[in-house]
Amino acid sequence: MAVTPDNAAPPKPLHGTPLVLLTIAVAFSTFMEVLDMTIVNVAVPHISGSLGVSASEGTWTISSYSLASAIMQPLTGWIARRFGEVRTFCVSVALFVIFSMMCGMATSMPMLVIARLMQGAGSGPMVALSLTLLLSSYPKERQGIALALWAMTVVVAPIFGPILGGYITDNLSWPWIFYINLPVGILAAIITWMLLHKRETKTMKAPIDVVGLFLLVAGVGCLQFMLDNGNDHDWFASPLILTLGLTAVVCLVFLVVWEIHAKHPVVDLTLFKQRNFTMGVISLSLGMFAFFGINVVFPLWLQTTLGYTATWAGLASAPVGVLAFLLSPIIGRNMQRFDLRMLVTFAFLIFAITSYWFSTFDSAASFATLIVPRFVMGLAIPCFFIPLNQIYLSGLPPTEIASASGLSNFFRTLGSSVSTAVTVTLWQHRGIYHHATLTEYVSSAQPGAAQYIQQLSHMNMGASQRVGFIDQIVTREGLTLAVNDIFYMCAILFILLIPFIWMTRPPFGSAGGAAGH
């Protein structure tokens, strides 16, 4: 007879050294998994060259991982209920380590893509379950600290990924970006299992929702593939992208209808009946859309337009993590003293102000000028992620935390993927528009332009050289104006998100507590 989770008494919280060890193990495994989403980005040219494929084929190493991870995240709750949270987490870490090693040993692109696909699938439940395990192991009065540490690793890892990836590929070789996962993952799995295997959650043998699983894999898979490759195929002008888009829409619509009426749903959509969960996830997803858009376009602009190297672009982006790292434990420790909606509102205002600040920069902005708003933006990160996690988990019983965390992580990942696709495409299109607009002012009828062309002629430049040089300047300024547009759009989005957070209802209490619906 299967034992339902409702019959199980919650385990007592950990204290002292075991709690510290568990926190380190879970934090590092989470850091490692999230890091792998971005660490490969700067290594793509090295991987492509080493395996003898084009740069566009090299990006499969990124998209295959995010594809598999996105499919597995909504399944976290069902898998954890079926096999137990501790066992699922440890197996997930072990699979991540095994396939990381296979990625490093790959000798061809198909071999690497398959290994990355399996690595993403294996690691899918890790991030959501890391939060669940921390919350169940911490005393209720200190769960804010657990949320803070978890949020800190999830936010800081993508920022340091490109820096670490650039350093490793420049000084060692690209397989080492995968090999560094081995010692961290092995230790994390061993420590977690030793501390928690006697605290395993009760399991229940629910039937597999085959139809729901198929619709989820097909819908999310097509959507993620479309987002990762749409820009390279000119979006819906491509029959492939159009087919993927239509398939994704049909499968996801049918998935929602099916899961609402399924007796044993593979994805628990009833969570959206909770106002705090719904509004919290909307705020998290759209906030992540704007935040991630800035973090994608900013280093791209620095490298392609201002001539920064990958390392220097990473260093210009990194200051955002300083205040986030320092303030996260403080915010987590004192969360019960604040109205969480005020904290998130403050975060959205800081994000909006710094985004607008970025929208005022021109192509002559110095490194020192660029890092100041990045540093200030770090003030908003702990006030955004930590309270929002508390808000959307409030009012949920402990048995639903894994499902809620997995579903919210899926929407956070989806927000990041959509953001990358939309902001990069919009930046390119706005760059073309501004280039065309600026070109209208490059004529002998414009005194400034005529004077500049005359100055170039005194530098022994031929007519074609002068045209090429001016076109480079116009392109640079056009892309700079385009990036200003993106930052301005993100600033507006952050302001528009503020009302959503005020639709949530206090008290927010401890995660898994009995807050009001």
VEXTOR-198014 format. One line per 8 residues: their letters; for each residue y, x, z of C-alpha. Coordinates in steps of 0.5 Angstrom, whole numbers, plus 500, padded with zeros to 3 digits. Each point is the difference from the previous one (the first is absolute). Example, Ala and Ser with C-alpha at 12.3 -4.5 7.8 and 13.67 -1.06 7.14 Angstrom:
% residues 2
as	491/525/516  507/502/498 .
//
This chain:
% residues 517
mavtpdna	500/500/500  507/503/498  505/501/505  507/497/499  506/505/501  503/494/505  494/501/505  502/507/501 .
appkplhg	504/502/506  505/505/497  499/507/502  504/504/506  506/504/497  499/508/500  504/504/504  502/508/501 .
tplvllti	496/505/495  496/495/497  506/496/497  504/506/498  494/503/496  499/493/497  507/500/498  500/507/497 .
avafstfm	493/498/496  503/493/498  507/503/498  497/506/496  495/496/496  506/495/498  504/505/499  495/503/495 .
evldmtiv	498/494/497  508/498/498  501/507/498  495/500/495  504/494/496  506/505/499  497/507/501  497/500/493 .
nvavphis	507/498/496  502/507/500  494/503/498  498/496/494  503/505/495  495/505/503  494/495/500  502/498/493 .
gslgvsas	500/508/498  494/502/503  496/494/498  503/501/493  503/493/499  506/497/499  505/498/506  500/493/498 .
egtwtiss	492/500/501  501/505/507  504/494/503  493/496/500  499/504/506  506/496/504  498/493/497  493/501/501 .
yslasaim	501/501/508  505/495/501  496/495/495  494/500/505  504/501/506  504/493/499  493/496/498  497/503/507 .
qpltgwia	506/498/504  499/493/500  493/500/502  501/504/506  499/494/505  494/498/497  497/506/500  502/502/507 .
rrfgevrt	497/493/502  493/501/496  499/508/503  505/501/506  507/503/500  498/507/503  494/501/495  504/497/494 .
fcvsvalf	506/505/502  495/506/501  496/499/493  507/499/497  502/507/502  493/503/498  501/497/493  507/502/500 .
vifsmmcg	498/508/502  493/500/495  504/497/494  506/505/501  495/506/500  498/497/493  507/499/498  501/508/501 .
matsmpml	493/502/497  502/495/493  499/504/494  502/495/495  505/494/500  495/494/500  497/504/506  506/500/504 .
viarlmqg	502/493/498  493/497/503  501/504/506  507/498/501  498/493/499  495/501/505  504/503/505  505/494/500 .
agsgpmva	495/495/501  497/504/505  507/501/504  502/493/499  499/497/507  502/506/503  508/499/501  499/493/502 .
lsltllls	494/501/505  504/506/503  505/495/502  495/496/503  496/505/504  507/503/503  502/493/502  493/498/503 .
sypkerqg	500/507/504  507/500/503  502/496/506  504/494/498  507/503/503  499/506/496  498/497/493  507/501/498 .
ialalwam	499/507/500  493/499/496  504/496/495  505/506/500  495/506/499  497/496/494  506/498/496  503/507/501 .
tvvvapif	494/503/496  500/494/495  507/502/498  500/507/501  494/502/496  503/498/493  506/504/501  496/506/502 .
gpilggyi	495/499/495  504/503/494  503/506/504  493/502/502  496/498/494  506/505/496  499/505/505  492/500/500 .
tdnlswpw	500/500/492  505/506/499  497/504/505  492/498/500  497/496/495  500/492/499  493/499/503  503/502/507 .
ifyinlpv	504/494/500  493/496/501  496/506/504  506/499/505  497/493/502  493/503/502  502/503/507  504/495/502 .
gilaaiit	496/494/498  494/503/503  503/501/507  503/493/499  494/497/499  496/503/505  505/499/506  501/493/498 .
wmllhkre	493/499/500  498/503/507  506/497/503  499/493/497  493/499/498  498/496/507  506/496/499  498/497/493 .
tktmkapi	502/493/498  495/494/500  498/499/493  498/494/496  496/499/494  504/495/495  498/499/493  503/504/495 .
dvvglfll	505/496/496  498/503/493  505/496/496  506/502/505  498/507/499  499/500/493  507/496/499  503/505/505 .
vagvgclq	497/507/496  502/497/493  507/497/502  503/506/505  496/505/495  504/498/494  506/499/504  500/507/502 .
fmldngnd	498/503/494  506/496/496  505/503/505  498/507/500  499/500/492  505/495/498  506/505/499  496/504/496 .
hdwfaspl	498/495/495  507/496/499  498/495/505  498/493/497  501/503/493  493/503/501  494/495/499  497/504/505 .
iltlglta	505/499/505  501/492/498  493/499/501  499/503/507  506/496/502  497/494/498  494/501/503  503/502/507 .
vvclvflv	504/494/500  494/495/498  495/504/505  505/500/506  502/493/499  493/498/500  499/505/506  505/496/504 .
vweihakh	497/493/499  493/503/501  501/503/506  504/494/503  494/496/500  494/505/500  496/499/507  499/508/501 .
pvvdltlf	506/503/496  501/507/498  507/500/502  503/496/505  506/497/497  500/495/506  505/505/504  505/498/495 .
kqrnftmg	501/494/504  503/504/506  507/500/499  501/507/503  495/503/495  502/497/494  508/502/501  498/507/503 .
vislslgm	496/501/494  505/498/495  505/504/504  495/506/500  498/499/492  507/499/497  503/506/505  495/504/498 .
faffginv	502/499/493  507/502/501  498/506/504  495/503/496  504/499/494  505/504/503  495/505/501  497/500/493 .
vfplwlqt	506/500/496  504/505/505  496/507/499  499/498/492  507/500/499  501/506/504  494/504/495  502/496/493 .
tlgytatw	507/500/501  503/505/505  495/506/498  497/500/507  493/503/501  494/496/503  501/504/507  507/499/500 .
aglasapv	500/492/498  495/500/506  505/503/505  505/496/498  496/494/501  497/502/507  506/499/505  498/493/500 .
gvlaflls	494/502/504  504/503/506  503/494/503  494/496/499  496/505/503  504/501/506  502/493/501  493/496/499 .
piigrnmq	497/502/507  507/498/503  500/493/497  493/499/501  501/501/507  506/495/501  498/495/495  499/495/506 .
rfdlrmlv	508/501/501  502/497/494  500/494/495  496/503/495  504/496/495  506/504/501  496/506/500  498/499/493 .
tfaflifa	507/497/498  503/507/502  495/503/496  501/496/494  508/501/501  499/508/500  495/500/494  506/496/496 .
itsywfst	505/504/502  497/507/498  497/497/494  507/498/498  503/507/502  495/503/495  502/495/495  507/504/500 .
fdsaasfa	498/507/499  501/503/493  496/506/496  504/505/504  498/498/507  497/506/504  494/501/503  504/500/507 .
tlivprfv	503/493/498  493/497/498  497/501/506  505/497/505  498/493/498  493/501/500  500/503/507  504/494/502 .
mglaipcf	495/495/497  495/503/504  503/496/506  498/493/497  493/502/499  497/499/507  504/494/501  497/497/493 .
fiplnqiy	493/502/501  498/499/507  503/494/502  498/496/493  493/502/502  501/497/507  503/494/497  494/498/495 .
lsglppte	495/502/505  503/495/505  496/494/502  493/503/497  494/500/504  497/507/500  494/498/496  505/499/494 .
iasasgls	504/506/501  496/504/495  500/495/494  508/499/502  501/508/499  496/500/494  503/495/497  507/502/502 .
nffrtlgs	498/507/497  498/497/494  507/497/499  504/506/502  496/505/495  501/494/494  507/500/502  500/508/499 .
svstavtv	496/499/493  505/495/498  506/504/502  498/506/496  498/496/494  507/496/500  505/506/503  497/505/495 .
tlwqhrgi	501/495/494  506/497/502  503/507/501  498/502/493  503/494/497  506/500/503  501/508/498  499/498/493 .
yhhatlte	505/494/501  505/505/503  499/506/495  502/495/495  506/497/503  503/508/502  498/502/493  506/495/497 .
yvssaqpg	505/504/504  498/507/497  504/499/494  507/504/497  503/493/502  499/502/507  505/505/502  496/503/506 .
aaqyiqql	494/500/495  504/504/495  502/505/504  493/501/503  497/501/493  506/505/498  498/504/506  493/500/498 .
shmnmgas	502/503/493  504/506/504  493/502/503  497/501/493  496/494/500  498/497/493  501/493/498  492/498/502 .
qrvgfidq	500/504/506  507/497/503  496/493/498  494/502/504  504/502/506  504/494/500  494/496/500  497/504/506 .
ivtreglt	506/498/504  500/493/498  493/499/501  501/503/507  505/496/502  497/494/497  494/501/504  504/501/506 .
lavndify	504/494/499  493/496/500  497/503/506  507/498/503  498/493/498  493/500/503  503/502/507  505/495/500 .
mcailfil	495/495/498  496/502/506  506/499/504  501/493/498  492/499/501  500/502/508  506/496/501  497/494/497 .
lipfiwmt	493/501/504  504/499/507  499/493/500  493/500/499  499/504/507  504/495/504  495/494/497  495/503/505 .
rppfgsag	499/497/507  500/504/507  497/502/505  496/505/496  497/503/506  494/505/499  496/501/493  494/495/501 .
gaagh	504/496/506  501/493/500  507/499/497  502/494/497  498/498/493 .
//
